[in-house]
Amino acid sequence: MTTTESNSNYDNLHTMGTEELLTSMNEEDQSVPLAVARSIDQITPLVEEITESMKQCGRLFYIGAGTSGRLGVVDASEIPPTYGLPQNRVIGIIAGGDRAIRQSVEQAEDDPNQAWEDMKVFGARAGDTVIGIAASGRTPYVLGGLKKANQNGLNTGCIVCNEGSMIAAEATYPVEVVVGPEFVTGSTRMKAGTATKLVLNMISTAVMIKLGHVKGNKMVDMQLSNAKLIDRAIRMLMSEIPVDRSEAEQMIHQYGSVRNAIDHYKA
């Protein structure tokens, strides 16, 4: 039996009061960052490989099913507005297609050939990187996708929550975050899902920083798509160069990003 399917450390959940349920779940959740910390040595080479690949115009794909697939889609969708990359540089693919983001398409994860077909729609090619996401470490959709990716010269990584899995064995850069039994036995949307989200945050954020999309601690390439982000950009610009708010606002509207405004000021 895999760790993620092993029996919960808690029993008789149906008899617990609300506060006891919440406290017990919180206690379990506190173990997740510690599990992620133990995997940093595995995450590091994956980040470095993705960075070098993307410097050479490679793209990053996430493939997964269910919760794992949804987490990949979320991470990919947040890169363009946060760091200003085009939509097709980080691509999240979920088994069952976009409908599966909102509705369960359970059988979709059992097809070992479909992930590569889904990636081919985006022109997946040698030099790209694909990260297979599967808490169990055995999802056929993900395993088959990584096999095909390896055969076609892509760089491969994975995020799994069990040791010694088939998916980790297939990936060149495996990341194994062993979070232990779930509070509700087998419900990997809980601790495993949280661990996966944390690792995805770490990977994509570290890569974007290393690619130069952060200056100091500021997102200088973020898309200015709403009033909150425009206000943030104005404040960022004022902290970087000696201009008042009115001047900063004018520059942001004129040049379209914090980076461009700074570059034009210093030119």
Solvent accessible surface area in square Angstrom, and as a share of the most:
residue,aa,sasa,rsa
1,M,197,0.88
2,T,34,0.20
3,T,45,0.26
4,T,1,0.00
5,E,69,0.31
6,S,27,0.18
7,N,115,0.59
8,S,14,0.09
9,N,104,0.53
10,Y,54,0.21
11,D,110,0.57
12,N,84,0.43
13,L,41,0.20
14,H,161,0.72
15,T,95,0.55
16,M,32,0.14
17,G,44,0.42
18,T,101,0.59
19,E,142,0.64
20,E,91,0.41
21,L,50,0.25
22,L,106,0.53
23,T,67,0.39
24,S,8,0.05
25,M,53,0.24
26,N,83,0.42
27,E,94,0.42
28,E,19,0.09
29,D,59,0.30
30,Q,109,0.49
31,S,42,0.27
32,V,1,0.00
33,P,72,0.46
34,L,115,0.57
35,A,2,0.01
36,V,8,0.04
37,A,54,0.42
38,R,171,0.63
39,S,4,0.02
40,I,78,0.40
41,D,123,0.64
42,Q,56,0.25
43,I,6,0.03
44,T,62,0.36
45,P,50,0.31
46,L,0,0.00
47,V,11,0.06
48,E,88,0.40
49,E,25,0.11
50,I,0,0.00
51,T,2,0.01
52,E,96,0.43
53,S,13,0.08
54,M,8,0.04
55,K,110,0.47
56,Q,142,0.63
57,C,95,0.57
58,G,6,0.06
59,R,18,0.07
60,L,2,0.01
61,F,0,0.00
62,Y,0,0.00
63,I,1,0.00
64,G,0,0.00
65,A,14,0.11
66,G,30,0.29
67,T,46,0.27
68,S,13,0.09
69,G,1,0.01
70,R,68,0.25
71,L,31,0.16
72,G,1,0.01
73,V,27,0.16
74,V,62,0.36
75,D,4,0.02
76,A,7,0.05
77,S,63,0.41
78,E,80,0.36
79,I,6,0.03
80,P,3,0.02
81,P,47,0.30
82,T,37,0.22
83,Y,18,0.07
84,G,33,0.32
85,L,8,0.04
86,P,84,0.53
87,Q,136,0.61
88,N,86,0.44
89,R,53,0.19
90,V,7,0.04
91,I,11,0.06
92,G,21,0.21
93,I,14,0.07
94,I,5,0.02
95,A,3,0.02
96,G,32,0.30
97,G,35,0.33
98,D,110,0.57
99,R,145,0.53
100,A,3,0.02
101,I,51,0.26
102,R,204,0.75
103,Q,103,0.46
104,S,69,0.45
105,V,35,0.20
106,E,112,0.50
107,Q,144,0.64
108,A,22,0.17
109,E,58,0.26
110,D,86,0.44
111,D,56,0.29
112,P,65,0.41
113,N,94,0.48
114,Q,69,0.31
115,A,0,0.00
116,W,25,0.09
117,E,81,0.36
118,D,30,0.15
119,M,0,0.00
120,K,100,0.42
121,V,121,0.70
122,F,91,0.38
123,G,39,0.37
124,A,14,0.11
125,R,124,0.45
126,A,68,0.53
127,G,36,0.35
128,D,1,0.01
129,T,1,0.00
130,V,0,0.00
131,I,0,0.00
132,G,0,0.00
133,I,1,0.00
134,A,3,0.02
135,A,14,0.11
136,S,25,0.16
137,G,0,0.00
138,R,116,0.42
139,T,15,0.09
140,P,46,0.29
141,Y,0,0.00
142,V,0,0.00
143,L,24,0.12
144,G,9,0.08
145,G,0,0.00
146,L,0,0.00
147,K,87,0.37
148,K,77,0.33
149,A,0,0.00
150,N,53,0.27
151,Q,133,0.59
152,N,67,0.34
153,G,44,0.42
154,L,9,0.05
155,N,45,0.23
156,T,0,0.00
157,G,0,0.00
158,C,0,0.00
159,I,1,0.00
160,V,0,0.00
161,C,0,0.00
162,N,5,0.03
163,E,131,0.59
164,G,76,0.73
165,S,14,0.09
166,M,111,0.50
167,I,0,0.00
168,A,9,0.07
169,A,89,0.69
170,E,46,0.21
171,A,8,0.06
172,T,87,0.51
173,Y,58,0.22
174,P,39,0.25
175,V,0,0.00
176,E,38,0.17
177,V,0,0.00
178,V,44,0.25
179,V,11,0.06
180,G,13,0.12
181,P,29,0.18
182,E,0,0.00
183,F,5,0.02
184,V,71,0.41
185,T,66,0.38
186,G,24,0.23
187,S,27,0.17
188,T,38,0.22
189,R,173,0.63
190,M,35,0.16
191,K,6,0.02
192,A,1,0.00
193,G,7,0.07
194,T,57,0.33
195,A,0,0.00
196,T,3,0.02
197,K,57,0.24
198,L,59,0.29
199,V,0,0.00
200,L,0,0.00
201,N,56,0.29
202,M,70,0.31
203,I,0,0.00
204,S,7,0.04
205,T,52,0.30
206,A,33,0.26
207,V,1,0.00
208,M,2,0.01
209,I,85,0.43
210,K,107,0.45
211,L,44,0.22
212,G,33,0.32
213,H,36,0.16
214,V,29,0.17
215,K,85,0.36
216,G,80,0.77
217,N,121,0.62
218,K,62,0.26
219,M,48,0.22
220,V,3,0.02
221,D,25,0.13
222,M,5,0.02
223,Q,73,0.33
224,L,40,0.20
225,S,81,0.52
226,N,71,0.36
227,A,82,0.64
228,K,127,0.54
229,L,20,0.10
230,I,43,0.22
231,D,47,0.24
232,R,66,0.24
233,A,0,0.00
234,I,4,0.02
235,R,127,0.46
236,M,8,0.03
237,L,0,0.00
238,M,73,0.33
239,S,75,0.48
240,E,62,0.28
241,I,6,0.03
242,P,116,0.73
243,V,23,0.13
244,D,79,0.41
245,R,105,0.38
246,S,81,0.52
247,E,84,0.37
248,A,0,0.00
249,E,71,0.32
250,Q,122,0.54
251,M,27,0.12
252,I,2,0.01
253,H,117,0.52
254,Q,116,0.52
255,Y,57,0.22
256,G,44,0.43
257,S,14,0.09
258,V,1,0.01
259,R,87,0.32
260,N,63,0.32
261,A,0,0.00
262,I,9,0.04
263,D,77,0.40
264,H,101,0.45
265,Y,100,0.38
266,K,131,0.55
267,A,119,0.92
